[in-house]
Amino acid sequence: MQRALAAVGVAVPPIAILAAAWWLAHRPGALPPAAVAMLPGAAYGALAAAFLLGLAFHRGRIVFAALAVGLGYAAFEQFVAGAPGSFAARATFAGLCVLAPPVLAALAWLEERGTLSVHALPRLGVVAAAAVLVWWIVATGRAATVDWAYAPLTATATPFETPIPQIGLASIALGLVAIAGAAAVKRSAAVGGLAWALAAFAFGLHLSGVRAALPLLVAASGLVLVVGVLQETYRLAFHDELTRLPSRRALNERLKAVARRYAIAMVDVDNFKSFNDAYGHDVGDQVLRMVAARLARVGGGGEAYRYGGEEFTVLFSGKSVDDALPHLKALRANIEEYRMAIRAPDRPRRTRAGKRRRSPASTGRTVSVTVSIGVAERSDHNDYAEAVIKAADKALYRAKRGGRNRVAT
């Protein structure tokens, strides 16, 4: 449920931006003439903001996506808006419809390796190749190629009138699917921003006959790229990359707004250093992910966080220690009973084949771990969050001294 709400929260800002831009584009009179005249500058300004923010936070895909959309918009202004109906206009418009989606999809799937290094060359190459291809078609007068791009793919007409050729519509649809797949695999708001940017640019091309539409929607494209960078930066700052739980910083922020009645549990993986020494850090990381996955599903309204190292925190807002104890005991037992197959060196990490080989029979080696838990609640004696955490830590040490694999209060 929390993940679903988080996904909805990530989608709300770009949806709001696109909805506002779409509404304004369909109502030319809604903007005064002075504002309409400023729209081209606003479009470039929004893309420049995304470009600079991507540079500042080393988000190469955002940098080159802003560059690609900016080049596309400049090409439209130069070749399409100035001479509609000409060969250059038809070729450029078809090129934007057909090539922008695969360019953004390629940026989504290429690994993120910053911007100011040799690793940025593949991204720059993708953008440059598309630009050079359109320029070559225009410069050499490839009329047959342009006619082919505008030829219908099927005899069935599109259900709505649009200047975008059918092959362009197919390219846009496939591009959106490819980017959405990349966003799901990478769990990246910045990658998701590319899908919204493509949707905005496609809407602009669809409404290109309306004077204010394309610059307005290009500006929206730049804004959603900015939003993607900010959301990605927030995620990196407040979520732990290994376990995908909220981080200690997120816990500190949450504790500032917690109710007056709450309980805090400190959870520590028993003998984790010895486990790491015996099996290696890769297996240790598997253990931390396994424990985190079970913590994320703790009952009683508990909110799990990675506190640091092999230590985790569970916050029970509005609950007492007595309320939290049954859920913590169930959590401890669940982790103790789980037998984890050790990843074989040659087992794929993310493929279906790797999942099929996760069973104990695949390697013959399994491990299990236990956790010790200390829990405390806010009281007149411990009336602020740091004191409750310290009290939970003391209870955790009592659980350790008592033999580990237990819950102490």
C-alpha positions as YAML, in Angstrom:
chain: A
units: angstrom
residues:
- id: 1
  name: MET
  ca: [0.00, 0.00, 0.00]
- id: 2
  name: GLN
  ca: [2.80, 2.42, 0.93]
- id: 3
  name: ARG
  ca: [4.59, 1.70, -2.36]
- id: 4
  name: ALA
  ca: [1.37, 2.24, -4.32]
- id: 5
  name: LEU
  ca: [0.76, 5.58, -2.60]
- id: 6
  name: ALA
  ca: [4.37, 6.59, -3.26]
- id: 7
  name: ALA
  ca: [3.97, 5.75, -6.96]
- id: 8
  name: VAL
  ca: [0.79, 7.85, -7.12]
- id: 9
  name: GLY
  ca: [2.59, 10.71, -5.38]
- id: 10
  name: VAL
  ca: [5.41, 10.59, -7.93]
- id: 11
  name: ALA
  ca: [2.92, 10.75, -10.81]
- id: 12
  name: VAL
  ca: [0.80, 13.63, -9.49]
- id: 13
  name: PRO
  ca: [3.12, 16.59, -10.33]
- id: 14
  name: PRO
  ca: [3.79, 15.65, -13.99]
- id: 15
  name: ILE
  ca: [0.11, 14.81, -14.54]
- id: 16
  name: ALA
  ca: [-0.86, 18.20, -13.13]
- id: 17
  name: ILE
  ca: [1.69, 19.98, -15.36]
- id: 18
  name: LEU
  ca: [0.55, 18.15, -18.50]
- id: 19
  name: ALA
  ca: [-3.14, 18.65, -17.69]
- id: 20
  name: ALA
  ca: [-2.64, 22.39, -17.21]
- id: 21
  name: ALA
  ca: [-0.63, 22.70, -20.43]
- id: 22
  name: TRP
  ca: [-3.18, 20.63, -22.37]
- id: 23
  name: TRP
  ca: [-6.05, 22.77, -21.06]
- id: 24
  name: LEU
  ca: [-4.30, 26.03, -21.97]
- id: 25
  name: ALA
  ca: [-3.30, 24.72, -25.41]
- id: 26
  name: HIS
  ca: [-6.96, 24.03, -26.22]
- id: 27
  name: ARG
  ca: [-7.96, 27.55, -25.14]
- id: 28
  name: PRO
  ca: [-5.80, 30.00, -27.10]
- id: 29
  name: GLY
  ca: [-7.72, 32.95, -25.61]
- id: 30
  name: ALA
  ca: [-6.89, 31.87, -22.06]
- id: 31
  name: LEU
  ca: [-3.44, 33.46, -22.35]
- id: 32
  name: PRO
  ca: [-2.96, 37.16, -23.13]
- id: 33
  name: PRO
  ca: [-0.98, 38.00, -26.31]
- id: 34
  name: ALA
  ca: [2.02, 39.11, -24.25]
- id: 35
  name: ALA
  ca: [2.16, 35.70, -22.53]
- id: 36
  name: VAL
  ca: [1.84, 33.87, -25.85]
- id: 37
  name: ALA
  ca: [4.76, 35.88, -27.21]
- id: 38
  name: MET
  ca: [6.87, 34.77, -24.22]
- id: 39
  name: LEU
  ca: [6.11, 31.07, -24.62]
- id: 40
  name: PRO
  ca: [9.08, 30.20, -26.89]
- id: 41
  name: GLY
  ca: [11.43, 31.73, -24.35]
- id: 42
  name: ALA
  ca: [9.64, 29.86, -21.56]
- id: 43
  name: ALA
  ca: [10.05, 26.59, -23.47]
- id: 44
  name: TYR
  ca: [13.79, 27.05, -23.84]
- id: 45
  name: GLY
  ca: [14.02, 28.29, -20.25]
- id: 46
  name: ALA
  ca: [12.31, 25.18, -18.85]
- id: 47
  name: LEU
  ca: [14.57, 22.92, -20.91]
- id: 48
  name: ALA
  ca: [17.63, 24.89, -19.81]
- id: 49
  name: ALA
  ca: [16.59, 24.46, -16.19]
- id: 50
  name: ALA
  ca: [16.30, 20.69, -16.69]
- id: 51
  name: PHE
  ca: [19.66, 20.64, -18.50]
- id: 52
  name: LEU
  ca: [21.47, 22.56, -15.73]
- id: 53
  name: LEU
  ca: [19.78, 20.61, -12.93]
- id: 54
  name: GLY
  ca: [20.76, 17.36, -14.66]
- id: 55
  name: LEU
  ca: [24.36, 18.58, -14.84]
- id: 56
  name: ALA
  ca: [24.35, 19.60, -11.18]
- id: 57
  name: PHE
  ca: [23.04, 16.22, -10.00]
- id: 58
  name: HIS
  ca: [24.88, 14.08, -12.58]
- id: 59
  name: ARG
  ca: [21.67, 12.87, -14.26]
- id: 60
  name: GLY
  ca: [22.99, 12.33, -17.79]
- id: 61
  name: ARG
  ca: [19.71, 11.04, -19.22]
- id: 62
  name: ILE
  ca: [17.97, 14.26, -18.15]
- id: 63
  name: VAL
  ca: [20.74, 16.42, -19.65]
- id: 64
  name: PHE
  ca: [20.53, 14.72, -23.04]
- id: 65
  name: ALA
  ca: [16.74, 14.44, -22.98]
- id: 66
  name: ALA
  ca: [16.51, 18.21, -22.48]
- id: 67
  name: LEU
  ca: [19.04, 18.65, -25.29]
- id: 68
  name: ALA
  ca: [17.07, 16.33, -27.61]
- id: 69
  name: VAL
  ca: [13.71, 18.04, -26.96]
- id: 70
  name: GLY
  ca: [15.35, 21.47, -27.34]
- id: 71
  name: LEU
  ca: [16.90, 20.52, -30.69]
- id: 72
  name: GLY
  ca: [13.56, 19.10, -31.84]
- id: 73
  name: TYR
  ca: [11.72, 22.27, -30.90]
- id: 74
  name: ALA
  ca: [14.37, 24.45, -32.60]
- id: 75
  name: ALA
  ca: [14.09, 22.33, -35.75]
- id: 76
  name: PHE
  ca: [10.31, 22.75, -35.71]
- id: 77
  name: GLU
  ca: [10.59, 26.52, -35.37]
- id: 78
  name: GLN
  ca: [13.20, 26.69, -38.14]
- id: 79
  name: PHE
  ca: [11.80, 24.33, -40.75]
- id: 80
  name: VAL
  ca: [8.11, 23.72, -39.95]
- id: 81
  name: ALA
  ca: [6.64, 26.89, -38.44]
- id: 82
  name: GLY
  ca: [8.41, 29.16, -40.93]
- id: 83
  name: ALA
  ca: [7.37, 27.32, -44.10]
- id: 84
  name: PRO
  ca: [4.48, 24.92, -43.47]
- id: 85
  name: GLY
  ca: [3.78, 22.57, -46.35]
- id: 86
  name: SER
  ca: [7.32, 22.68, -47.75]
- id: 87
  name: PHE
  ca: [9.40, 19.56, -48.23]
- id: 88
  name: ALA
  ca: [11.70, 20.57, -45.35]
- id: 89
  name: ALA
  ca: [8.68, 21.10, -43.10]
- id: 90
  name: ARG
  ca: [7.16, 17.70, -43.93]
- id: 91
  name: ALA
  ca: [10.48, 15.89, -43.53]
- id: 92
  name: THR
  ca: [11.32, 17.61, -40.23]
- id: 93
  name: PHE
  ca: [7.87, 17.04, -38.75]
- id: 94
  name: ALA
  ca: [7.90, 13.35, -39.70]
- id: 95
  name: GLY
  ca: [11.42, 12.99, -38.30]
- id: 96
  name: LEU
  ca: [10.37, 14.50, -34.96]
- id: 97
  name: CYS
  ca: [7.36, 12.18, -34.72]
- id: 98
  name: VAL
  ca: [9.27, 9.04, -35.63]
- id: 99
  name: LEU
  ca: [12.70, 9.61, -34.05]
- id: 100
  name: ALA
  ca: [12.01, 11.47, -30.79]
- id: 101
  name: PRO
  ca: [10.44, 8.41, -29.07]
- id: 102
  name: PRO
  ca: [13.31, 5.94, -29.73]
- id: 103
  name: VAL
  ca: [15.85, 8.61, -28.77]
- id: 104
  name: LEU
  ca: [14.20, 9.15, -25.37]
- id: 105
  name: ALA
  ca: [13.69, 5.39, -24.94]
- id: 106
  name: ALA
  ca: [17.39, 4.78, -25.60]
- id: 107
  name: LEU
  ca: [18.28, 7.45, -23.02]
- id: 108
  name: ALA
  ca: [15.99, 5.69, -20.54]
- id: 109
  name: TRP
  ca: [17.64, 2.28, -20.97]
- id: 110
  name: LEU
  ca: [21.29, 3.35, -21.15]
- id: 111
  name: GLU
  ca: [23.04, 3.08, -17.78]
- id: 112
  name: GLU
  ca: [23.38, 6.30, -15.82]
- id: 113
  name: ARG
  ca: [27.07, 7.28, -15.75]
- id: 114
  name: GLY
  ca: [27.03, 11.03, -15.41]
- id: 115
  name: THR
  ca: [27.56, 13.68, -18.07]
- id: 116
  name: LEU
  ca: [31.10, 15.01, -18.07]
- id: 117
  name: SER
  ca: [32.97, 11.85, -18.98]
- id: 118
  name: VAL
  ca: [33.59, 9.47, -21.88]
- id: 119
  name: HIS
  ca: [30.57, 7.46, -20.71]
- id: 120
  name: ALA
  ca: [28.31, 10.29, -21.89]
- id: 121
  name: LEU
  ca: [29.31, 9.72, -25.51]
- id: 122
  name: PRO
  ca: [26.71, 6.97, -26.23]
- id: 123
  name: ARG
  ca: [23.90, 9.30, -25.13]
- id: 124
  name: LEU
  ca: [25.29, 12.18, -27.13]
- id: 125
  name: GLY
  ca: [25.67, 9.81, -30.08]
- id: 126
  name: VAL
  ca: [22.00, 8.81, -29.92]
- id: 127
  name: VAL
  ca: [20.84, 12.44, -29.99]
- id: 128
  name: ALA
  ca: [23.35, 13.42, -32.69]
- id: 129
  name: ALA
  ca: [22.49, 10.45, -34.91]
- id: 130
  name: ALA
  ca: [18.78, 11.38, -34.94]
- id: 131
  name: ALA
  ca: [19.56, 15.03, -35.70]
- id: 132
  name: VAL
  ca: [22.01, 14.14, -38.48]
- id: 133
  name: LEU
  ca: [19.54, 11.68, -40.05]
- id: 134
  name: VAL
  ca: [16.79, 14.32, -40.32]
- id: 135
  name: TRP
  ca: [19.28, 16.89, -41.65]
- id: 136
  name: TRP
  ca: [20.52, 14.39, -44.27]
- id: 137
  name: ILE
  ca: [16.99, 13.61, -45.45]
- id: 138
  name: VAL
  ca: [16.21, 17.32, -45.83]
- id: 139
  name: ALA
  ca: [19.56, 18.22, -47.39]
- id: 140
  name: THR
  ca: [19.47, 15.42, -49.99]
- id: 141
  name: GLY
  ca: [15.79, 15.80, -50.83]
- id: 142
  name: ARG
  ca: [14.78, 12.22, -50.00]
- id: 143
  name: ALA
  ca: [11.19, 12.66, -51.10]
- id: 144
  name: ALA
  ca: [10.53, 8.91, -51.31]
- id: 145
  name: THR
  ca: [11.60, 8.47, -47.69]
- id: 146
  name: VAL
  ca: [9.30, 11.28, -46.55]
- id: 147
  name: ASP
  ca: [6.38, 9.91, -48.58]
- id: 148
  name: TRP
  ca: [6.96, 6.52, -46.98]
- id: 149
  name: ALA
  ca: [6.86, 8.09, -43.50]
- id: 150
  name: TYR
  ca: [3.46, 9.66, -44.23]
- id: 151
  name: ALA
  ca: [1.98, 6.56, -45.89]
- id: 152
  name: PRO
  ca: [-0.68, 4.91, -43.69]
- id: 153
  name: LEU
  ca: [0.32, 1.68, -42.01]
- id: 154
  name: THR
  ca: [-3.22, 0.32, -42.29]
- id: 155
  name: ALA
  ca: [-6.31, 1.17, -44.27]
- id: 156
  name: THR
  ca: [-8.09, 1.96, -40.99]
- id: 157
  name: ALA
  ca: [-8.01, 5.66, -40.19]
- id: 158
  name: THR
  ca: [-6.97, 6.86, -36.75]
- id: 159
  name: PRO
  ca: [-9.95, 7.49, -34.42]
- id: 160
  name: PHE
  ca: [-8.99, 11.18, -34.14]
- id: 161
  name: GLU
  ca: [-7.64, 13.79, -36.50]
- id: 162
  name: THR
  ca: [-3.94, 14.42, -36.08]
- id: 163
  name: PRO
  ca: [-1.09, 15.68, -38.25]
- id: 164
  name: ILE
  ca: [1.15, 12.93, -36.82]
- id: 165
  name: PRO
  ca: [1.59, 10.13, -39.40]
- id: 166
  name: GLN
  ca: [0.59, 6.63, -38.37]
- id: 167
  name: ILE
  ca: [4.18, 5.45, -38.14]
- id: 168
  name: GLY
  ca: [4.81, 8.37, -35.80]
- id: 169
  name: LEU
  ca: [1.88, 7.34, -33.60]
- id: 170
  name: ALA
  ca: [3.24, 3.80, -33.48]
- id: 171
  name: SER
  ca: [6.70, 5.10, -32.60]
- id: 172
  name: ILE
  ca: [5.28, 7.27, -29.80]
- id: 173
  name: ALA
  ca: [3.27, 4.37, -28.35]
- id: 174
  name: LEU
  ca: [6.25, 1.99, -28.45]
- id: 175
  name: GLY
  ca: [8.50, 4.68, -26.99]
- id: 176
  name: LEU
  ca: [6.16, 5.26, -24.04]
- id: 177
  name: VAL
  ca: [5.97, 1.51, -23.37]
- id: 178
  name: ALA
  ca: [9.76, 1.16, -23.55]
- id: 179
  name: ILE
  ca: [10.37, 4.08, -21.19]
- id: 180
  name: ALA
  ca: [7.71, 2.86, -18.75]
- id: 181
  name: GLY
  ca: [9.44, -0.53, -18.73]
- id: 182
  name: ALA
  ca: [12.79, 1.11, -18.01]
- id: 183
  name: ALA
  ca: [11.25, 3.15, -15.18]
- id: 184
  name: ALA
  ca: [9.77, 0.00, -13.65]
- id: 185
  name: VAL
  ca: [13.04, -1.93, -13.88]
- id: 186
  name: LYS
  ca: [15.24, 0.90, -12.65]
- id: 187
  name: ARG
  ca: [12.66, 2.28, -10.18]
- id: 188
  name: SER
  ca: [13.74, 5.76, -11.17]
- id: 189
  name: ALA
  ca: [11.63, 8.91, -11.13]
- id: 190
  name: ALA
  ca: [14.11, 10.50, -13.53]
- id: 191
  name: VAL
  ca: [13.48, 7.74, -16.08]
- id: 192
  name: GLY
  ca: [9.74, 8.11, -15.53]
- id: 193
  name: GLY
  ca: [10.17, 11.81, -16.27]
- id: 194
  name: LEU
  ca: [11.29, 10.89, -19.78]
- id: 195
  name: ALA
  ca: [7.91, 9.22, -20.41]
- id: 196
  name: TRP
  ca: [6.05, 12.34, -19.29]
- id: 197
  name: ALA
  ca: [8.39, 14.52, -21.37]
- id: 198
  name: LEU
  ca: [7.69, 12.38, -24.45]
- id: 199
  name: ALA
  ca: [3.94, 12.55, -23.80]
- id: 200
  name: ALA
  ca: [4.11, 16.36, -23.55]
- id: 201
  name: PHE
  ca: [6.17, 16.66, -26.74]
- id: 202
  name: ALA
  ca: [3.81, 14.31, -28.59]
- id: 203
  name: PHE
  ca: [0.79, 16.34, -27.46]
- id: 204
  name: GLY
  ca: [2.56, 19.45, -28.73]
- id: 205
  name: LEU
  ca: [3.15, 17.88, -32.13]
- id: 206
  name: HIS
  ca: [-0.48, 16.78, -32.24]
- id: 207
  name: LEU
  ca: [-1.60, 20.39, -31.59]
- id: 208
  name: SER
  ca: [1.14, 22.00, -33.66]
- id: 209
  name: GLY
  ca: [-1.44, 23.83, -35.75]
- id: 210
  name: VAL
  ca: [-2.34, 25.94, -32.70]
- id: 211
  name: ARG
  ca: [0.14, 28.78, -32.32]
- id: 212
  name: ALA
  ca: [0.75, 28.52, -28.58]
- id: 213
  name: ALA
  ca: [0.44, 24.73, -28.23]
- id: 214
  name: LEU
  ca: [3.90, 23.40, -29.04]
- id: 215
  name: PRO
  ca: [5.96, 25.92, -27.04]
- id: 216
  name: LEU
  ca: [3.56, 25.51, -24.14]
- id: 217
  name: LEU
  ca: [3.88, 21.73, -24.16]
- id: 218
  name: VAL
  ca: [7.65, 21.87, -24.73]
- id: 219
  name: ALA
  ca: [7.82, 24.05, -21.61]
- id: 220
  name: ALA
  ca: [5.75, 21.39, -19.83]
- id: 221
  name: SER
  ca: [8.22, 18.77, -21.10]
- id: 222
  name: GLY
  ca: [11.09, 20.70, -19.54]
- id: 223
  name: LEU
  ca: [9.19, 21.11, -16.26]
- id: 224
  name: VAL
  ca: [8.45, 17.40, -15.93]
- id: 225
  name: LEU
  ca: [12.15, 16.67, -16.52]
- id: 226
  name: VAL
  ca: [12.93, 19.09, -13.67]
- id: 227
  name: VAL
  ca: [10.37, 17.31, -11.48]
- id: 228
  name: GLY
  ca: [11.96, 13.95, -12.35]
- id: 229
  name: VAL
  ca: [15.40, 15.17, -11.24]
- id: 230
  name: LEU
  ca: [14.03, 16.56, -7.98]
- id: 231
  name: GLN
  ca: [12.06, 13.38, -7.23]
- id: 232
  name: GLU
  ca: [15.09, 11.21, -7.99]
- id: 233
  name: THR
  ca: [17.31, 13.37, -5.77]
- id: 234
  name: TYR
  ca: [14.78, 13.12, -2.95]
- id: 235
  name: ARG
  ca: [14.68, 9.35, -3.33]
- id: 236
  name: LEU
  ca: [18.46, 9.05, -3.19]
- id: 237
  name: ALA
  ca: [18.58, 11.32, -0.12]
- id: 238
  name: PHE
  ca: [15.78, 9.69, 1.85]
- id: 239
  name: HIS
  ca: [15.84, 6.03, 0.74]
- id: 240
  name: ASP
  ca: [18.48, 3.38, 1.20]
- id: 241
  name: GLU
  ca: [19.65, 2.08, -2.17]
- id: 242
  name: LEU
  ca: [20.47, -1.46, -0.99]
- id: 243
  name: THR
  ca: [17.35, -2.32, 1.02]
- id: 244
  name: ARG
  ca: [14.92, 0.16, -0.62]
- id: 245
  name: LEU
  ca: [13.70, 1.16, 2.82]
- id: 246
  name: PRO
  ca: [13.48, 4.79, 3.91]
- id: 247
  name: SER
  ca: [16.78, 5.94, 5.38]
- id: 248
  name: ARG
  ca: [17.76, 7.32, 8.77]
- id: 249
  name: ARG
  ca: [17.29, 10.83, 7.41]
- id: 250
  name: ALA
  ca: [13.71, 9.96, 6.49]
- id: 251
  name: LEU
  ca: [13.19, 8.58, 10.01]
- id: 252
  name: ASN
  ca: [14.45, 11.82, 11.55]
- id: 253
  name: GLU
  ca: [12.02, 13.82, 9.40]
- id: 254
  name: ARG
  ca: [9.16, 11.48, 10.29]
- id: 255
  name: LEU
  ca: [9.86, 11.75, 14.00]
- id: 256
  name: LYS
  ca: [9.39, 15.52, 13.87]
- id: 257
  name: ALA
  ca: [5.73, 15.02, 13.01]
- id: 258
  name: VAL
  ca: [4.94, 11.82, 14.93]
- id: 259
  name: ALA
  ca: [2.02, 11.65, 17.36]
- id: 260
  name: ARG
  ca: [2.62, 12.04, 21.08]
- id: 261
  name: ARG
  ca: [2.01, 8.33, 21.56]
- id: 262
  name: TYR
  ca: [4.39, 6.01, 19.74]
- id: 263
  name: ALA
  ca: [6.78, 3.10, 20.15]
- id: 264
  name: ILE
  ca: [10.16, 2.60, 18.51]
- id: 265
  name: ALA
  ca: [11.85, -0.75, 17.92]
- id: 266
  name: MET
  ca: [15.54, -1.14, 17.13]
- id: 267
  name: VAL
  ca: [16.30, -4.30, 15.14]
- id: 268
  name: ASP
  ca: [19.82, -5.70, 14.73]
- id: 269
  name: VAL
  ca: [20.98, -8.71, 12.69]
- id: 270
  name: ASP
  ca: [22.76, -11.08, 15.06]
- id: 271
  name: ASN
  ca: [26.47, -11.80, 14.48]
- id: 272
  name: PHE
  ca: [26.40, -9.97, 11.17]
- id: 273
  name: LYS
  ca: [30.13, -9.22, 11.09]
- id: 274
  name: SER
  ca: [30.97, -12.89, 11.54]
- id: 275
  name: PHE
  ca: [28.41, -13.77, 8.88]
- id: 276
  name: ASN
  ca: [30.02, -11.32, 6.44]
- id: 277
  name: ASP
  ca: [33.48, -12.71, 7.18]
- id: 278
  name: ALA
  ca: [32.28, -16.27, 6.60]
- id: 279
  name: TYR
  ca: [30.18, -15.80, 3.45]
- id: 280
  name: GLY
  ca: [31.31, -12.49, 1.95]
- id: 281
  name: HIS
  ca: [29.69, -9.11, 1.50]
- id: 282
  name: ASP
  ca: [27.50, -10.19, -1.42]
- id: 283
  name: VAL
  ca: [25.71, -12.73, 0.72]
- id: 284
  name: GLY
  ca: [25.62, -10.18, 3.53]
- id: 285
  name: ASP
  ca: [23.81, -7.79, 1.21]
- id: 286
  name: GLN
  ca: [21.31, -10.54, 0.36]
- id: 287
  name: VAL
  ca: [20.64, -10.99, 4.06]
- id: 288
  name: LEU
  ca: [20.06, -7.28, 4.59]
- id: 289
  name: ARG
  ca: [17.63, -7.18, 1.67]
- id: 290
  name: MET
  ca: [15.80, -10.23, 3.01]
- id: 291
  name: VAL
  ca: [15.48, -8.74, 6.50]
- id: 292
  name: ALA
  ca: [14.39, -5.39, 5.04]
- id: 293
  name: ALA
  ca: [11.69, -7.08, 2.94]
- id: 294
  name: ARG
  ca: [10.20, -8.67, 6.04]
- id: 295
  name: LEU
  ca: [10.48, -5.47, 8.04]
- id: 296
  name: ALA
  ca: [8.59, -3.63, 5.29]
- id: 297
  name: ARG
  ca: [5.67, -6.04, 5.84]
- id: 298
  name: VAL
  ca: [5.60, -5.83, 9.64]
- id: 299
  name: GLY
  ca: [2.07, -5.63, 11.02]
- id: 300
  name: GLY
  ca: [0.49, -3.21, 13.45]
- id: 301
  name: GLY
  ca: [1.06, -0.16, 11.29]
- id: 302
  name: GLY
  ca: [4.83, -0.34, 11.79]
- id: 303
  name: GLU
  ca: [7.00, 1.81, 9.49]
- id: 304
  name: ALA
  ca: [10.43, 0.31, 8.77]
- id: 305
  name: TYR
  ca: [13.65, 2.29, 8.20]
- id: 306
  name: ARG
  ca: [17.28, 1.38, 7.72]
- id: 307
  name: TYR
  ca: [19.10, 3.00, 10.62]
- id: 308
  name: GLY
  ca: [22.62, 2.10, 9.50]
- id: 309
  name: GLY
  ca: [24.76, -0.97, 8.85]
- id: 310
  name: GLU
  ca: [22.85, -4.05, 9.96]
- id: 311
  name: GLU
  ca: [20.54, -2.05, 12.22]
- id: 312
  name: PHE
  ca: [16.95, -1.13, 11.39]
- id: 313
  name: THR
  ca: [14.20, 0.87, 13.07]
- id: 314
  name: VAL
  ca: [10.46, 0.27, 13.19]
- id: 315
  name: LEU
  ca: [8.19, 3.13, 14.22]
- id: 316
  name: PHE
  ca: [4.71, 2.39, 15.58]
- id: 317
  name: SER
  ca: [2.89, 5.70, 15.53]
- id: 318
  name: GLY
  ca: [-0.03, 5.94, 17.95]
- id: 319
  name: LYS
  ca: [0.91, 2.58, 19.53]
- id: 320
  name: SER
  ca: [2.36, 1.46, 22.86]
- id: 321
  name: VAL
  ca: [4.97, -1.22, 23.51]
- id: 322
  name: ASP
  ca: [2.19, -3.68, 24.37]
- id: 323
  name: ASP
  ca: [0.54, -2.95, 20.99]
- id: 324
  name: ALA
  ca: [3.81, -3.45, 19.10]
- id: 325
  name: LEU
  ca: [5.11, -6.57, 20.85]
- id: 326
  name: PRO
  ca: [2.97, -9.22, 19.08]
- id: 327
  name: HIS
  ca: [3.97, -7.89, 15.68]
- id: 328
  name: LEU
  ca: [7.65, -7.69, 16.60]
- id: 329
  name: LYS
  ca: [7.62, -11.24, 17.95]
- id: 330
  name: ALA
  ca: [6.00, -12.46, 14.74]
- id: 331
  name: LEU
  ca: [8.64, -10.58, 12.75]
- id: 332
  name: ARG
  ca: [11.48, -12.17, 14.75]
- id: 333
  name: ALA
  ca: [10.05, -15.65, 14.23]
- id: 334
  name: ASN
  ca: [9.47, -15.06, 10.52]
- id: 335
  name: ILE
  ca: [13.10, -14.06, 9.99]
- id: 336
  name: GLU
  ca: [14.41, -16.98, 12.06]
- id: 337
  name: GLU
  ca: [12.38, -19.53, 10.07]
- id: 338
  name: TYR
  ca: [13.43, -18.26, 6.65]
- id: 339
  name: ARG
  ca: [16.08, -20.36, 4.89]
- id: 340
  name: MET
  ca: [17.91, -18.35, 2.27]
- id: 341
  name: ALA
  ca: [19.72, -20.07, -0.59]
- id: 342
  name: ILE
  ca: [23.20, -18.66, -1.06]
- id: 343
  name: ARG
  ca: [23.57, -17.08, -4.47]
- id: 344
  name: ALA
  ca: [25.81, -19.19, -6.67]
- id: 345
  name: PRO
  ca: [28.57, -17.18, -8.37]
- id: 346
  name: ASP
  ca: [27.16, -17.94, -11.84]
- id: 347
  name: ARG
  ca: [23.49, -17.34, -11.01]
- id: 348
  name: PRO
  ca: [21.90, -14.45, -12.93]
- id: 349
  name: ARG
  ca: [20.85, -11.66, -10.60]
- id: 350
  name: ARG
  ca: [17.62, -10.43, -12.21]
- id: 351
  name: THR
  ca: [16.45, -12.92, -14.77]
- id: 352
  name: ARG
  ca: [13.76, -15.56, -14.53]
- id: 353
  name: ALA
  ca: [16.49, -18.17, -14.72]
- id: 354
  name: GLY
  ca: [18.03, -16.66, -11.61]
- id: 355
  name: LYS
  ca: [14.71, -16.81, -9.78]
- id: 356
  name: ARG
  ca: [14.25, -20.47, -10.72]
- id: 357
  name: ARG
  ca: [17.66, -21.22, -9.23]
- id: 358
  name: ARG
  ca: [16.89, -19.54, -5.92]
- id: 359
  name: SER
  ca: [15.61, -22.72, -4.34]
- id: 360
  name: PRO
  ca: [17.81, -24.55, -1.80]
- id: 361
  name: ALA
  ca: [18.21, -27.42, -4.25]
- id: 362
  name: SER
  ca: [20.00, -25.14, -6.71]
- id: 363
  name: THR
  ca: [23.21, -24.90, -4.67]
- id: 364
  name: GLY
  ca: [22.66, -27.18, -1.71]
- id: 365
  name: ARG
  ca: [23.72, -24.32, 0.60]
- id: 366
  name: THR
  ca: [21.30, -22.32, 2.67]
- id: 367
  name: VAL
  ca: [21.73, -19.94, 5.55]
- id: 368
  name: SER
  ca: [19.46, -18.48, 8.15]
- id: 369
  name: VAL
  ca: [19.86, -15.46, 10.37]
- id: 370
  name: THR
  ca: [18.21, -14.14, 13.49]
- id: 371
  name: VAL
  ca: [17.56, -10.68, 14.79]
- id: 372
  name: SER
  ca: [17.48, -9.13, 18.23]
- id: 373
  name: ILE
  ca: [14.91, -6.43, 18.90]
- id: 374
  name: GLY
  ca: [14.62, -3.77, 21.56]
- id: 375
  name: VAL
  ca: [11.48, -1.68, 21.88]
- id: 376
  name: ALA
  ca: [10.53, 1.37, 23.95]
- id: 377
  name: GLU
  ca: [7.71, 3.90, 23.95]
- id: 378
  name: ARG
  ca: [7.37, 7.59, 24.59]
- id: 379
  name: SER
  ca: [6.68, 8.35, 28.23]
- id: 380
  name: ASP
  ca: [7.07, 11.16, 30.72]
- id: 381
  name: HIS
  ca: [10.60, 9.91, 31.33]
- id: 382
  name: ASN
  ca: [11.43, 9.54, 27.62]
- id: 383
  name: ASP
  ca: [9.49, 12.47, 26.22]
- id: 384
  name: TYR
  ca: [11.44, 13.13, 22.99]
- id: 385
  name: ALA
  ca: [12.42, 10.93, 20.08]
- id: 386
  name: GLU
  ca: [16.15, 10.71, 20.80]
- id: 387
  name: ALA
  ca: [15.42, 9.49, 24.33]
- id: 388
  name: VAL
  ca: [13.00, 6.84, 23.04]
- id: 389
  name: ILE
  ca: [15.59, 5.62, 20.55]
- id: 390
  name: LYS
  ca: [18.21, 5.43, 23.30]
- id: 391
  name: ALA
  ca: [15.79, 3.46, 25.47]
- id: 392
  name: ALA
  ca: [15.08, 1.09, 22.58]
- id: 393
  name: ASP
  ca: [18.84, 0.71, 22.04]
- id: 394
  name: LYS
  ca: [19.30, -0.24, 25.70]
- id: 395
  name: ALA
  ca: [16.53, -2.81, 25.33]
- id: 396
  name: LEU
  ca: [18.28, -4.13, 22.22]
- id: 397
  name: TYR
  ca: [21.51, -4.61, 24.16]
- id: 398
  name: ARG
  ca: [19.55, -6.49, 26.84]
- id: 399
  name: ALA
  ca: [18.22, -8.78, 24.11]
- id: 400
  name: LYS
  ca: [21.80, -9.33, 22.89]
- id: 401
  name: ARG
  ca: [23.11, -10.07, 26.38]
- id: 402
  name: GLY
  ca: [20.17, -12.38, 26.99]
- id: 403
  name: GLY
  ca: [21.24, -14.69, 24.18]
- id: 404
  name: ARG
  ca: [20.12, -12.87, 21.01]
- id: 405
  name: ASN
  ca: [17.17, -13.84, 18.78]
- id: 406
  name: ARG
  ca: [14.64, -12.28, 21.15]
- id: 407
  name: VAL
  ca: [12.57, -9.16, 21.79]
- id: 408
  name: ALA
  ca: [13.31, -7.10, 24.88]
- id: 409
  name: THR
  ca: [11.57, -4.08, 26.42]
...
